[in-house]
Amino acid sequence: MKLLQRILLVLLLLGSSVSLSLGIELRKEVLPGTKPLTLEGDLAERMLEGAHRFLDRKLAETLVRRSNHWEKGLSSPKNKESFLADNRKELARILGVTAERISFEAPSLTATTTRTAKVATGPDYEVLAIRWPVLEGVFGEGLLLQPTGRKPVANVIAIPDADQSPEDVAGLTTRILPAGQFARRLAESGCRVIVPALVGRNVQVQSERRKGIKISDREFLHRSAFLMGRTLQGFEIQKVLALVDWFEREKSTRIGLIGWGEGGMLTLQAGALDTRVDAVCVSGQFGPREDMWREPLERNLFGFLNHFGDAELAGLLADRALVVEAAKAPEVVIDSTGAAPGRLITPTLANVRDEFSRAKELANESKSDFSLFTSGDNGKGSPGESQALAKFFKSLSPVGHLSKRDKTQKTATTLPDSKARSSRAFRGTAAHVQELVEKSHLVRTSDFQPDLSSLDAYAKSTVPHHRRFEEEVIGRFEEDLLPLSPRSRKIYDKKKWTGHEVVLDVYPELFAYGVLLVPKNILPSERRPVVVCQHGLEGRPKDVIEGDHRAYHDFAAKLCEKGYVVFAPQNPYLMGDKFRSLQRKANPLGKTLFSLIVAQHRQIVRWLGELPFTDLNRIAFYGLSYGGKTAMRVPALVEGYCLSICSADFNDWIRKTGSTRPGDDRYSYPFTSEYEIFEFNLGHTFNYAEMAALIAPRPFMVERGHFDGVAPDEWVAAEYSKIRRLYTRLKIPNRTEIEWFLGPHTINGQGTYRFLDKWLDWPPEDK
């Protein structure tokens, strides 16, 4: 008996000695396999700056990539038409011009008991107020300038800027100089002209529950539309193309589009989409688009720069006429409370000429008739001060003559109420988008039909959905990840654990940064499970480690004290517009903020799995709030995470990001300053239930406080019920849980800790 006691004592002393030795090793300045971290200053800010440089480089690269793509596509006359058709299809998808338009016999005349449809007359033409159907609940409205006593020499759609009314360009007001009243001048020259009304840039949308948040009508409509795979540009183009549908019935008359400012942008896009348009005139809006992320949010187009700039849009006008007028553009600065910062400026004459030269090169092999005119001395003169309008008219009517009258026609009656008309356009588009939001679950359910016969069959059947989620929604950069090159330095030395700042390379200019917490009692050759603890909006790694933050309650440190290795990454959603502009830069590339985050976490998981004291098969993710958003997206794409816990965020995400219905505004994002939150076409592809389905069959848990203002319990319960049903049908109901607790937007750390212990098999003696 004494001999046995002596043996046990020796073994205990040896174990303590080895454990102490390892503890000393871990308390050195650097972690095993890392070099010293020497970066100084705010590492989070340096990470954001690197992310901006990375995206700036990617934006600049699109010009070369597009040029190579188009040169290759147009090199073969045999394949040219199919190449152009494929690009028109892609442009329609990007713009959201995908729904079938409503057919109509002719526009309707609009009148009231106090105003006739005929609002004005001019020499040999009349001006009528009209309305036409476009999509379900969406109508176009505007003015028809129609020749009297003669057949029109051409059909023209004249699109004003968003801050102009149809009456302005028709010469019924004095807001525009006579030379710039292009609708009137074309009507006087014998054209039938329709001027559609656009939604204005009025900054008036706000929720009664969110006082002080002011967002323009255009941005507000775009936010929910973007979520549903639509854009405000797309809706306004649909209104234009519905008129082209009507014009087309008269085969003998040519069709032209002309516009200034916002109207110029829509003119170029609509003409590029529809080969029935014979001639296009763009004024005050033509040039490089690599800085489109600086423009108003409603101009945000997901993946646009991968395929198009203005030159490439012009390339889709092959064999047709394009007139570009370098003229003063609308000067707009958006910096109102809650809105996405943006601005519109006049392109420099040099930039216009460079982009036009690129357009000419793309059209070199075709019969295209491209012309560039300059208004004023340096391309900053008023629209109409060059020969652009005359050239456009000649393209439609070679034998006609453009009117040079400076006098406007006499108003016959009271003009239409432009504010009421704009309000109707706003409400119609908003209602249509809300109908898409309401019915989106039918599209998702129809598209997401995995094989539930076995776990293996399920995994195989979800591969295309994983690919779609990453390639079409989140976005993945076509660039190899760099070698990790880990650097570290010790910043904490507590009684039970040490903490180390860690930096890992991801892409050139982009790195990942966080704090690793390591228990001091790790035994030799022991492989501990890891929990990645993710902070929320404007958070820092230290927030989840120390200070007893009201949302986090030091849950990273507490988990480390339980024996877990813990990593607290710095996600890039901090510093307000500095991070939100990352989303603005990423979107034209077909990427998102989470494209960067997913890449960072791929490196994080890879490095964590290579540490000598961690188990690469037991790396869990636990995130709160914006970290909960990360918990839905990152583990769905990063296979190295063996389970995921979404805290204080899980809900009906499509309703939260898309609904503007009364009552929902208390919770939904269209009314907030978080303009980066919207992901293109997410509503028709992945709600939180579908994202969790991409995490399955791995364990998944939701932590939900009854008083959390993210969403009501009913939204959370309804969405989670779909996940419970999926796991039950897969015969693994024990792998998913939801914990409800009496509390606010915070880590509760009860059921989630038990969930981690269960699925990470910790501590091992509890087996």
Secondary structure, DSSP 8 states (H G I E B T S, - for coil): -HHHHHHHHHHHHHHHHHHHHHHHHHTSSS-TT-EE----S-HHHHHHHHHHHHHHHHHHHHHHHHHHHHHHHHS-HHHHHHHHHHHHHHHHHHHT--S-----SS-EE---SS--SEEEEETTEEEEEEEEEEETTEEEEEEEEEESSS--S-EEEEE--TTS-HHHHTTSSSSS-GGG-HHHHHHHTT-EEEEE------EEE--TTSTT--EEHHHHHHHHHHHTT--HHHHHHHHHHHHHHHHHT-TTS-EEEEEETHHHHHHHHHHHH-TT--EEEEES--S--TTGGGS-GGG--TTHHHH--HHHHHHTTTTSEEEEEE-----EEE--TTS--EEE----HHHHHHHHHHHHHHTTTS--EEEEEE-SSSS-S-TTSSSHHHHHHHHH-TT-------S---B-S----HHHHHHHHHHHHHHHHHHHHHHHHHHHHHH-----S-HHHHHHHTHHHHHHIIIIII---SS-------EEEEEEE-SSEEEEEEEEEEETTEEEEEEEEEETT--TT--EEEEEEE--TT--GGGGTSS--TTTTTHHHHHHHTT-EEEEE--S--STHHHHHHHHHHGGGT--HHHHHHHHHHHHHHHHHHSTTEEEEEEEEEEETHHHHHHHHHHHH-TT-SEEEEES--S-HHHHHH--STTGGGT-GGGSS-TT---TTGGGT--HHHHHHHHTTS-EEEEEETT-TTS-HHHHHHHHHHHHHHHHHTT-GGGEEEEEES-SSS---SHHHHHHHHHTT-SGGG-
